[in-house]
Amino acid sequence: MDAAKLKWRCRRGIREFDVLFTRFVENEYPQLTEEQKEWFHQLLDEQDPIIMDWLFKRSEPQDDGLKWIIEKLQTSSENFS
């Protein structure tokens, strides 16, 4: 998926998610393996309240790939501050 389409897919309607996901796509996504990129795409298929719970550590995904991508997002968001 090209960068413009991926950025469009990252638009969530929650400003914080838009910023987090867009920055992640710009700064981290290009270095991911194909498998890790697929995990990110899986994450984008989830509903916003579920993603929010994962990001704020109120729950965690059952899938190891989703756990990894959530941790990567949490780590990268600390670097954006």
Secondary structure, 3 states (H helix, E strand, C coil): CCHHHHHHHHCCCCHHHHHHHHHHHHHCHHHCCHHHHHHHHHHHCCCHHHHHHHHCCCCCCCCHHHHHHHHHHHHHHHHHC
